[in-house]
Amino acid sequence: MMKTYKLYFEMVPEECWFSNLRSVLKPEDWDIVRRDAYKRAGYRCCICGAKGKLEAHEKWSYNEEKALQKLEDVLALCHECHEVVHISRTQLFGRGMDAMTHFMQVNGCSQMEFHEALGQANEEYKKRNKIEGWVTDVTWLENRFQIKLK
């Protein structure tokens, strides 16, 4: 049973790596979406509550039986929380230790618990990568903003 943490890892299947909203929306539409996320969060990080510069994070769910990647929300995150969520990318840029420290601080957990959570996330990632033909569902975006993809 995977322990639930306030700050978590999101392991996007490789086939879905470049299916993000910024690449399929006009810049002015992306600005509407991200500013809405910041406003809904009270201009604070949704995870740790930090004030300051925020980043928009696309929250996806994955239905492995249907090979469906579904947009659930766009969240306001601080840079540090966003780096944890995308831990693999962060590690590639040499910031893995900083991300580990932030994860432990926000979740009040040990280094061992960090590594256990990361191991479980990596297992989920491996399982999802065996699935081919992922389909992306962005009805949340269309319903909330009446924005159509370009």
C-alpha positions as CSV (number, residue, x, y, z in Angstrom):
1,M,0.0,0.0,0.0
2,M,1.5,3.3,-1.1
3,K,1.6,6.0,1.6
4,T,-0.2,9.2,0.5
5,Y,1.9,12.4,0.6
6,K,0.9,16.0,0.2
7,L,3.8,16.4,-2.2
8,Y,4.1,13.6,-4.7
9,F,5.8,12.4,-7.9
10,E,4.0,12.3,-11.2
11,M,5.5,9.8,-13.6
12,V,4.2,10.6,-17.1
13,P,4.4,7.7,-19.5
14,E,7.1,8.4,-22.1
15,E,4.6,8.2,-24.9
16,C,2.8,11.2,-23.3
17,W,5.8,13.4,-22.6
18,F,5.2,16.0,-25.1
19,S,1.4,16.2,-25.0
20,N,1.1,19.2,-22.7
21,L,-1.2,22.1,-22.9
22,R,1.5,24.7,-23.7
23,S,2.2,22.9,-26.9
24,V,-1.4,22.7,-28.1
25,L,-2.8,26.1,-26.9
26,K,-2.3,29.5,-28.3
27,P,-0.1,31.5,-25.9
28,E,-3.0,33.8,-24.9
29,D,-5.2,30.8,-24.1
30,W,-2.4,29.3,-22.0
31,D,-2.1,32.6,-20.1
32,I,-5.9,32.4,-19.3
33,V,-5.5,28.9,-18.0
34,R,-2.4,29.5,-15.9
35,R,-3.7,32.8,-14.4
36,D,-6.9,31.1,-13.4
37,A,-4.9,28.4,-11.6
38,Y,-3.0,31.1,-9.7
39,K,-6.1,33.0,-8.8
40,R,-7.9,29.8,-7.5
41,A,-4.9,29.0,-5.3
42,G,-4.9,32.5,-3.8
43,Y,-1.6,33.1,-5.4
44,R,0.1,30.5,-3.2
45,C,1.5,27.1,-4.0
46,C,-1.3,24.5,-3.9
47,I,1.0,22.0,-2.1
48,C,3.3,23.9,0.4
49,G,1.5,27.3,0.5
50,A,4.6,29.3,-0.6
51,K,4.1,32.8,-1.9
52,G,6.0,34.2,-4.8
53,K,6.5,33.1,-8.4
54,L,4.2,30.3,-9.4
55,E,4.2,27.7,-12.2
56,A,1.2,26.1,-13.8
57,H,1.2,22.3,-13.5
58,E,-1.1,20.1,-15.5
59,K,-2.7,17.4,-13.2
60,W,-3.4,14.2,-15.3
61,S,-5.0,11.0,-14.3
62,Y,-4.2,7.7,-16.1
63,N,-6.6,4.9,-16.9
64,E,-4.4,2.1,-17.8
65,E,-7.1,-0.2,-19.1
66,K,-8.3,2.4,-21.6
67,A,-4.8,3.9,-22.2
68,L,-6.3,7.2,-21.4
69,Q,-4.4,10.3,-20.1
70,K,-7.1,12.7,-18.8
71,L,-6.5,16.3,-17.8
72,E,-8.0,16.8,-14.3
73,D,-6.9,20.3,-13.4
74,V,-4.2,22.9,-13.8
75,L,-2.6,23.7,-10.4
76,A,-0.4,26.6,-9.1
77,L,2.9,25.2,-7.8
78,C,6.0,26.9,-6.5
79,H,9.2,26.0,-8.4
80,E,10.4,23.7,-5.7
81,C,7.2,21.6,-5.5
82,H,7.0,21.5,-9.3
83,E,10.6,20.1,-9.4
84,V,9.6,17.3,-7.0
85,V,6.5,16.5,-9.0
86,H,8.7,16.1,-12.1
87,I,11.5,14.4,-10.2
88,S,13.0,12.6,-13.2
89,R,13.5,15.8,-15.2
90,T,14.8,17.5,-12.1
91,Q,17.4,14.8,-11.5
92,L,18.6,15.2,-15.1
93,F,19.3,18.8,-14.3
94,G,21.3,17.9,-11.2
95,R,18.8,19.1,-8.7
96,G,17.7,15.8,-7.3
97,M,19.1,16.5,-3.8
98,D,17.3,19.8,-3.5
99,A,14.1,18.0,-4.6
100,M,14.6,15.3,-2.0
101,T,15.1,17.8,0.7
102,H,11.9,19.7,-0.3
103,F,9.9,16.5,-0.5
104,M,11.0,15.5,3.0
105,Q,10.4,19.0,4.4
106,V,6.9,19.3,3.0
107,N,5.8,15.8,3.8
108,G,7.6,15.6,7.2
109,C,9.2,12.3,6.2
110,S,12.6,10.6,6.3
111,Q,15.1,10.0,3.5
112,M,14.1,6.4,3.6
113,E,10.5,7.2,3.1
114,F,11.4,9.5,0.2
115,H,13.3,6.6,-1.5
116,E,10.4,4.2,-0.9
117,A,7.9,6.7,-2.5
118,L,10.2,7.3,-5.4
119,G,10.6,3.5,-5.9
120,Q,6.9,3.0,-5.9
121,A,6.4,5.9,-8.4
122,N,9.1,4.3,-10.7
123,E,7.3,1.0,-10.6
124,E,4.1,2.7,-11.7
125,Y,6.0,4.5,-14.4
126,K,7.4,1.2,-15.7
127,K,4.0,-0.3,-15.8
128,R,2.5,2.6,-17.7
129,N,5.3,2.5,-20.2
130,K,4.3,-1.0,-21.3
131,I,1.0,0.4,-22.5
132,E,0.9,1.7,-26.0
133,G,-1.5,4.1,-27.8
134,W,-2.3,6.5,-25.0
135,V,-5.2,8.9,-25.8
136,T,-5.3,12.4,-24.3
137,D,-8.6,13.8,-23.0
138,V,-8.7,17.5,-22.3
139,T,-12.5,17.9,-21.8
140,W,-11.8,19.6,-18.4
141,L,-10.1,22.4,-20.4
142,E,-12.9,22.7,-22.9
143,N,-15.6,22.6,-20.3
144,R,-14.0,25.1,-17.9
145,F,-12.8,27.6,-20.5
146,Q,-14.6,26.8,-23.8
147,I,-11.1,26.8,-25.3
148,K,-10.5,24.6,-28.3
149,L,-7.0,23.2,-29.1
150,K,-5.2,24.7,-32.1
